[in-house]
């Protein structure tokens, strides 16, 4: 369509006269908007408004008949209006609230629970702030908030809740533009900082308490530095897991870790068994050695005492003592040997003993006797 098509005059309308005029019946007639005088720049003039109001009041006062309003009536109306205006200054502060009174938009004072009064608006206004109710925000419901980088360069999917209340109503209203959003932003940034200095495994297992306490303390320091008038009551980690994309790989790692731990436990059990058995054997050897040492020492001491006694008797009767010692020694030696007595009287040939004569004691001596008789030697 050409830009100068008269059938479609565009958003500015058709020019007056010419082919652009439409006949009646081709469409709704074009309504001509009346020209208005543009308002003066900067809005209405206060002096002009005051002048018009004053002229209207003078017209009513100078009117005749029913249109004329008497001054007492005007004074009564003004009095009632002022009274109603003054009554609007009463307000009630509930038990869980604190009233902050603003004078011409600036802080003036704070009021506790009860019935109070302030100069009516626009001189003074009051803001009621809840200071005892527990506020709760949850962070980590979306991936942009929940995915955090740990100190060992892993990613954890974490969500947590923060409970807080207003501690200073004045600071809460005037120090921070949007305190609720400020608490949320501070909580998220603080948790990311704490997670960035912590390892992944403690966050998933036994280190949540430490993360929560560190986050609470750091949040409170930051909000106090901003003079936000907010007190953090609790930080609770609701869930901490691996990201969904790496869950299978982490399950394999967990199973491998369990297998390694089982092998380590088996090795430790075998080591403890071997070490305990070796310690028991060593203790038995030591005890046996100590017993043998004690026995040997006792026997040596007894023999030394016996020798001393024999020596005393030997000094009194040497010949008798030597003979007695000889007899006792021979008795001790011969009591454990096999004895064969041969009488050499009347023997004409050498005596030959059979091999059975040299067998250990306890075996039958009949073959020996028979062999001796066969040789003709007496036994």
Order of alpha helices (4+ residues) and beta strands (2+ residues): alpha-alpha-beta-beta-beta-beta-beta-beta-alpha-beta-beta-alpha-alpha-alpha-alpha-beta-alpha-alpha-alpha
